[in-house]
Amino acid sequence: MAASGRHFLQIPGPTNVPDRILRAMDMPTIDHRGPAFAEVGKQALDGMRSIFKTEGTVVIYPGSGTGAWEAALVNTLSPGDLVLMYETGHFSTLWNKLAGRLGIRTEFIESDWRAGADPEAIGERLRADTAHEIKAVCVVHNETSTGCVSPIAKIRKAIDAAGHPALLMVDTISSLASIDYRHDEWGVDVTVGGSQKGLMLPPGLSFNAVSAKALKASETAKLPRSYWSWEDMAGPNANGYFPYTPATNLLYGLVEAVKMLHEEGLDNVFARHQRHGRAARKAVAAWGLETVCANPEHYSGSLTAVFVPEGHSADNFRKVTLENFNMSLGNGLAKLADRVFRIGHLGDFNDLMLMGTLSGVEMGMELAGIPYRRGGAQAALDSLTGREQVRAAGEAAE
């Protein structure tokens, strides 16, 4: 039987694409070598500089975030180079695996997936590397599998305090345009991004923001590169063009997405995501459940990953919720499989969407037989409306 109403896509990406962006992409195919396209290309490249908060080079690929991972590595490194990576979750693990397949040696700082990367552990390892064998440090800013944010500015300080020349590479696939990020100010050398999350676009575009230091490293890097080559991009990009066929209609959407983000104001966008993350966590606590992220300093505004009680199936709960309420939630990945569900609250998202999502979670847990305390949706509502603060003030006065 067909479901009535609109499907609730509440996974942590791909996210809902707003109608305004869909209409912007609804254009005839354009000549990507013609003069009209140059303006689109320039607007897209300039716009992404403003989102990454960089004055430097930005590269746009027709590809997924995995491709942008590869681009970051092959443009800067040589076979046998050593890279330090930090295990924050499933996606840091995949980036580590990709590096190994390219012939890069990796050292993986292991963790329990309950927090972001630890700057002190990174700094300690770099201080021990007196020969400067480590050529790059790779960190996921917002780990999509866990909802943990790594403190990139502190990691930069740890690298500098160690006096180490390693490049800093950061994956912002589920944080860009959702969580505060500053490529230039934080001294990041390569930032990786994707279109399908905070940028509110369909999958299909990926990005590298590149520092002068990284560009210099690319001059002597020996890993094979062709499709991902920054050098091949540089000449055509200067005039708004690309060395091969770009994703033309997605670029129309990207230009519109950047306009929408600046109309709201990036600081307001970040505050909105933090507010929704805080309200979602209030709901989880009221349900008597536990978030994967155990460090409050690393809580994510993009998503909330939630453990189901021992002996219960997160995947069955998700199945019941989809079948009964037409809502998709993110699944647990790798060692969190069937133990966790993930609530995406990023991109084109507002208070009513969050309340609908949390109500759907609560109803789904009821039908799936997940043990929980009622009142999570109300706790989130109190957080969003300010009643939580009013109630706390009243209790303090009694």
N, C-alpha and C positions, 0 to 999 in steps of 0.2 A: 504494500500500500504506500502511495506517495505521501511524503511528509509535508505538512503545511507549514507555512512560515519560512523564514530564511535560516539556512544552516548556520550554526554557531561554530566558526572555525577558531578555536581557542588553543591551538598548538603554538609553540614558540617560534613559528615561522615554517613555511611561508605564512605571512599574515594577510589580513583582509586588505584588499586594494580598494581605496575610496573611489566613488563614481567619478570624481573630478579627474583623477589620474587615468581611469579607464577611458574617459572621453578624450583626454589629451592624446592617448595612444591610438584613438580611432581615426587614423589619418591614412590617406593613400600612400603607398610605398613611394619613397622619394629617391632621387638619384643621389647616391652617397658620394659621388664625385662632383656633383654640381654645386653652384654658388649658394643655393638656398640651404643646403645641408651644412655648410661651413658655420653658419650662425648657430645652428642647433648644437653642433659639436663644441663650439667655443662656450656656449652657455652651460652645457653639461660639465665640461672640464672645470670652468671657473666656479660653477656652483658646488662641485664636489670639494674644491679647495676650501670653500667656506664651511662645509660640513666637517671636514677633517681638521679644520682650524690650522691650515698650513699655507704658507706663501710659496711652497716648493712644488715639485712635480707630482701630478696625479695621473695615473694610467687607468683607463677603463677597458675592460675586456668583455667580449661576449663569452661568458662562461660562468661557472659556479664558484663559490668560495673556495672549493678545493683547488681550482685552477689558480686562484690568487695566492693560496699557500705555496703552490709550486713555483709561481712566478717570483715570489719573494726570495725563495731559496736559490733558484737556478741563476738569477741575475746577480747574485752577490757572492756565491761560494764556489769552491772547486772540489773535485772528487777527493774524498778522504778527509776533508775538513771536519773539525769537531764542533758540534752545536750543543749548547746546554738548553734543555727543555724542562718544563715543570708540569707534573701530572695533576691537573685540576679536574679532569673528568674525561669523558669519552672523546671529545673533539681534540683535546690536547694529545690524547693517545693516537688518534688518527694522523695528526700533523707529524708526530714523531715517527710513525710508521712510514708515511710518505717520504720523509727525509731519508730514512734508511734505504728505501727503494731507489732513491736517486744516487746512492753511493756516498752519502754523507754519514759520518759517524755521529751518533747521538749519545748523550748522557742524560738520563731521565731522572729528575728528582721526584721520588715517589711520594704520594700522599693518600689520604683516605677519602678524597673527593668531597670533604665537608667544608672546605674553605678555598679561597683563592690562593695564588702563589705567594710564598713567603719571601719578602725581600731579604731578610737576614740570611736565610739558607742560600739564596742566590749569591749574595755578597760574600759569604764565607767560602763558597766554592770558587768564586773568581779570585779571591785573595790567595787561595792555595795554588792557583794556576799562574805561577810566577813566569813561566815561559810563554804565556799568552797563547796557548794552544787553542783555547776556545775562541771561535771566530764570531759566534752570534749567540744571543740569548733569545729564546722564543717563548712567548707567554700568551695565553688566551685571556683577553680582558674580561669578558663575561662568558663563563662556561655554560653553554646552552643545555647541557645534560644535567646540571646541578643547581643552577641559579646562584652561583658564587662569582663575585667580582674581584679581580686582582688589582691591587693598588699600584698602578703603573708609574705614577710619579715617584713613589717610594722605591720602586725597583730601579728606576733611572738613578736615583740618588745612591742606591747601594752599589750600582755599577761604577758610578763616578768615585765613590768613596774608596772602592777597591783599586782605583787607578787602572782600570782594565779597558782596553780598546774595543771590546766585543761590540758588534752591532746589536741593537735592540729591535726585535721584530714582535709585533703585537697583532693578534687576531681580534677584530672588532665586529665580527659578522653579526652577532646578536646584541651588540651594544651601540653601534654607530647610529646616531640620530635618535637614541633612546636614553643613553647614559652619558653624562659629561665626559668628553674626550678631547684631548688637546695635543695633536701630533707634534707641533713645533715646540710649544712650551714645555712639554714633558720629554723632549729630546728623543723621540722615537725615530728610528731609521727607516723601517718599513712597516706601514700599517696595512692590514688586509681587511677588506670589507666585501659585503654582498648586498644585492638589491632587495632581497625578499623579506626583510624583517623591518627594522626601523624606518627604512626608506619607503616602505609601503608599496613597493612594486612587485610584479611577478618575478619568479626566479629568472635568471638569464644574464645579469650583469655582475661583474666582480671588479674589485678595485685594488690598486696599490697606491698608497701615498708614500713618497720616497724622499729621503733627506739627501743633502749634498754629499754626506759621507757615504751613503749607500750607493749613490751614483758613481762615486769615485771607486768604490769596491767593485762595481760592475765592469770597470775597465780592464781588470785583471782576472776576473772570475772565469773559471775554466769549465764549469758544467755546461753541457749542451743546452741551447735554447734557440727557439725559432719563433713559434707562435707567441711565446710569453716574453719575447725580447723587449726590454725598455728602449733599447737603442733604435729598434725598428719603428717604435711608436713616436719617438721624439720629433722627427722631421714633419710628418703629416699632422701630428697633434698641434704643432705651432700655428697651423692655419685652420684648425678645426676639423681636420680629416683624420682618417685611420689608414693603416697600411693594408688592411684587408676589410672585407665587408663587415661593418658593425651591425649591432642590433638596433636598427634605425628607429623603429617604433617604440622600443623600450627607452631610447634616449629622449624622445618626446615626453614620455612619462616621467623620466628622471628630472628633466627641467621643471616640470610642473610640481613634482614632489619637493624639490628644493624651495620653490616659491612658497608652497604651503608651510613648510617648516619655518621659514623666515617670517612668514605672516604671523604665525603663532609666537615666534621667538624661541630660539634654541633653549634658553634658560627656562622658559615656561614649559617647553616639551620635556626637558629633563625633570622638572619639578612634578609634572603630571605623572610621569612614569614612577617616580619615587613614591608619590602619593598612592598610586594604585598598588604598588608592591607592598607598601605598609598595610593597606587595608586588606589585601589578600592574606598576609601573614597573620593579621588579627583574626581572620576567619579560621585559619588553620589551627591557631592556638585555642580558639573557642571550641572547635571540634574535638580537641584533645589529641590532635595529630602532631606530627613533627616534620619540619622542613628539612630538606637535605642539607642546606647551608646552615652550619652550626655557629658561624662567627657573625655576630650582628654587624660588624664593621664591613663585611663583605656581602651583605644582602643585595639582591638584584632588583632593579625596577622593571626589568624586561619580562621576567618569568618567576614563578614560584614552583619548585619541585617538592612534592609531598610524599612521605612514606605512608603506605597503608599498614595497618597493624599486622604483626607477625601471623602467618597462617592464612592470610587473605590475599587474593589475586588482584593486583592493580589493573591487569589487562582485562579481566572479567568485568571489573567495575567500569572501565572505559567502554567496553562493549555494551553493557547494559545502558549506560548513559547515552551512547550514540543511538542505540535502537529505540530508546524511549523518548529522548528529548532532542534528537538531531543535533548533538553537540560533540565535536571532536576535541579531545584532550591529548596532550603529548604523552608518549609512552616512556617507560624507563629504558635506558640504553646500557648495553654491555652488562657490567656486574650489578647494575640497578634494574635489570629487566624484570618485569612483573612485580617489583617491589615499590615502584614509584609511579605517580602520574604527575604531569607537568601542566601548569596553567600558564598559558601565554597571555600577557597583558601589555603588549607593545605595539607600536605602530599607530594605525588609525583606530584609536580606542578611547572610550569615555566612561564616566561613572556608571551610566545605565548598562553599558555592555558588561562592565565588571560585575554589577549586581546580578544581571541575568546569568552570567557564567557561574558565580558562586552559588546561586540558587539551584542551578542545574547540577552542580557538584553535590550539593546537599541532598537533592532529590535522588540523584543517582546512587549515592551511598546508601540511602534508605532502601531502595529496591534491590541493590546488590548485596545487602546484608553486611556492609562494612560497619564495624562498631565505631560509633562517634557520638559526641554530645551535640544536641541541637543548639542552634543559636549562632552559628558561624556567620551566616549571611547578615544577621542583625549586628554582630560585632563589626563587620566591615562597613555596614551602613552608618553605624555610630562614628566610625573613624572618618568616613567621607564627609559627613554632615557636621562634624565638630562636636557631636553630643558626647563623645568619649571624654573630651577635655572638660566640658561642662559638668559631666558626672563626677570626674575626678576632683574638680574644684569644690563641688558640693560635699563630697565625702571628706575632703580635707578640712572643710569649715565646721563639720559636725563635731 
